[in-house]
Amino acid sequence: MPVRTPEWVKDAVFYQIFPDRFARSKRLRHPRGIHFKPWGSPPEEQGFQGGDLLGIVDRLDYLQELGVNALYLNPIFQSAANHRYHTYDYYRVDPLLGGDAALRELLQEAHARGIRVVLDGVFNHASRGFWPFHHILENGGDSPYVDWFYIHGWPLHPYPPDEKTPPNYGAWWGIPALPKLNVANPGVRDYLLDVAEYWIHFGIDGWRLDVPEEIDDEAFWQDFRRVVKRANPDAYIVGEIWHDAQEWLQGDRFDGVMNYGFSRAAFGFFGAQTLRTDYKPGGYELRPLDAPAFARAVAHLLSLYDWEVTQAQLNLMDSHDTARLLWTVQEDEGAARLCVLFQMTMPGAPCIYYGDEIGMSGASDPYCRAAFPWHDRGQWNEALLDFYRRAIALRHRYPVLRRGDLRILYAQGQTFAMLRHLGREAAVIVFNAGNQQATLRLEDLHPLPEGTRLQDVWGEGRDVVVQNGSLSQVTVPARAARIFMAHP
Amino acid sequence: MPVRTPEWVKDAVFYQIFPDRFARSKRLRHPRGIHFKPWGSPPEEQGFQGGDLLGIVDRLDYLQELGVNALYLNPIFQSAANHRYHTYDYYRVDPLLGGDAALRELLQEAHARGIRVVLDGVFNHASRGFWPFHHILENGGDSPYVDWFYIHGWPLHPYPPDEKTPPNYGAWWGIPALPKLNVANPGVRDYLLDVAEYWIHFGIDGWRLDVPEEIDDEAFWQDFRRVVKRANPDAYIVGEIWHDAQEWLQGDRFDGVMNYGFSRAAFGFFGAQTLRTDYKPGGYELRPLDAPAFARAVAHLLSLYDWEVTQAQLNLMDSHDTARLLWTVQEDEGAARLCVLFQMTMPGAPCIYYGDEIGMSGASDPYCRAAFPWHDRGQWNEALLDFYRRAIALRHRYPVLRRGDLRILYAQGQTFAMLRHLGREAAVIVFNAGNQQATLRLEDLHPLPEGTRLQDVWGEGRDVVVQNGSLSQVTVPARAARIFMAHP
């Protein structure tokens, strides 16, 4: 089967938003008598700080200026959790977020600016407030929905008296709040597929799929793709899979996955000196890598999938499920910048976790979910923000950075270089993760013709020229990168 | 304040439907894998027999032939109870009933036939599956909805381990399944009023209000009326109040109440010989009445309210909350027929509980909630059905029976007569609840002119003529009625 992924994803720079914490809009009228936690409350405190979808609309200028052209939103359907992974109504946007009307406005305003919007689909489990589960809770075996879940005994005890009592129904990780849906039941299947289709018709541009491996049913995900692509052939389907995922990316299920493997490689190389190796995002080890090991990791990532898929990966450094980028490298901003530049020069859609660009830091959940400090610009790292803007702009300026072929040119010590090539455009990208300036000779630059002049479009160094099939005396300052561009 | 009630209610004959048990439509496509109890299962078994709103549409011919021109439906919003008094979503019709689409079709088809549709509004309490309650359950005091209910302690235990543990939140009758809404919270108030308005705009013709006295807040109900009447000045608002309700019927809250007082008077007189006096519907005693006592009861009912209100009362004999008419008089069909004829000749809108017309009987809940035996016409009392049709047709034929003034003419032993008068139309209605034929003289027939000829439009007796201001020698067979009509 020929693999096809959406063209727009190859050109996308995503921005991930945790809706309760990104921005609160003054325009949204909540029910009278509703009180939120103060904006900027410590994220370790549970509760709702009142971010909403109109808040995102209000910040589209900011996002556009940053260079973002796609949003991935954590779940927005009705849920009694501030992260909203515990869905109780799949057909409605949570009223605290502004309801369906706010999503409609967000889609209109975002689309008017050429910004796509991808939602988070949580189809493995619902919440104990989801109506068919409530129906069973109230009616026991008399409920017509009794087969929508995996019931092991009566009466159900969804609110057990203590943490030792396991739920007597299938639940994600045994968490009573998250009863697992029985997708073997054709009614459940129809329901979930209808949800998937409904929101595509509503206007969203794709689905990020939560814990899809928990639905161990190939046909379900094939049906899912058919339904979604029939509704919009350009819709993006990206699965939350933390490891190599060849079987999921053969063209019949997902377009890409959340590329945590990408982040582990980048952390290992660019963060080698400062990495928190005691922190294991998603249970996976972070290990310092020298350039040869990094090159092997990059080569491995590139070898896994069809090139169509590689270009449609979601290349992220962090998310709501991990510590933030800066925290993971112990606030080593230089390492963080190199990671971001690597995102911006690799195939696959970079994804920025909200606030990283202004220097927000924080350990894993709940610390990575703080409120964006719109209220206190003094907290912003303006220089870092400028760096993000420039790096993103660079990616947008040069198609070769998005779609060009990739060949590793050099990997020694702490220096890594790659060649990207697309038609008459080519880029030579050199990263120096070490503490000393590096001077290196890059060979085997085919298909660049002899005499090709490459302009340094990132650093301030001089242009270089291909001579004898090589670039000699390429210097890269410590903890920096050079991006040399040949373009017509 | 001048009292105004909807004109159409004065001409209405209601039919109350318990949706899970009235009719199942073959046209409704349920989710795959949904199973109902067999239609006609013993009503004492819990669970769902699968009646739905398209089932009602499918039976509109039957209802129209019966003479019904208004429906009162027990609750239809999303609920995990077969009676659906435990609402979990006020903005959606239950999917088992066919969802919003089925209600839309029912409203279109009913309205096309001149049949109004009144829904049951349950605003005092929701269910423990109602999303703001679920929100509190999941978030405790961190939920922005914490003031939507009356929380007395943490953690909430909505599913207590035994029946002795009272809920630690306000609940109707202390039933954990029914958390009481805090209408003092302006957000809750706005929410409920919006629900009221939403469905009126959707096209319903009024609200029957469940346990309204539990919302001890005059201003709430005044606001409720304003909102509903602004959306549709012709909407009917009828409260479930089992006793005299003068304060509720001054024109600023309800148009009428469920007139259980009417039923108690009728049972007492027409069912005097067979009444189950050990049965107390709603906790109220049923007592045998002779004609003078019955006349006092009727006079009392007429004295309670403005004439506008009296004409807009919902005159019922039974409901989902009581035993059925026939059961209450120990299957004494003669008594039941007289009760029905009394409904059809009194001011106020008669309301027939589904299936009474074909002789369905049954003690109080759950026995009064059996499935309508469409599947077995052998169970139908066809003669009784014919009686209902004729009695209803009579009411429709003569405006005087609906809107005429009423004066009691006679009340002795077991015989009761009344005069109704409207313009040039007049009716003399005589009920004989005794076992002997009665012959009586009716006097003081003003304003009927001397020589007025009244036609016997119900029995087979001869016409009668007003002579010396009286009707002499009026004979009424045992357990029967005569309806003499003077019309131009």
Interface residues (C-beta under 8 A of the other chain):
Chain A: H30 P31 R32 G33 I34 H35 F36 K37 E45 Q46 G47 F48 G50 Q78 A80 A81 H86 Y88 D89 L96 S127 R128 G129 W131 H134 H135 L137 E138 N139 D142 S143 P144 Y145 D147 P155 H157 P158 Y159 P161 A177 N185 P186 G187 V188 D190 Y191
Chain B: H30 P31 R32 G33 I34 H35 F36 K37 E45 Q46 G47 F48 G50 Q78 A80 A81 H86 Y88 D89 L96 S127 R128 G129 W131 H134 H135 L137 E138 N139 D142 S143 P144 Y145 D147 P155 H157 P158 Y159 P161 A177 N185 P186 G187 V188 D190 Y191
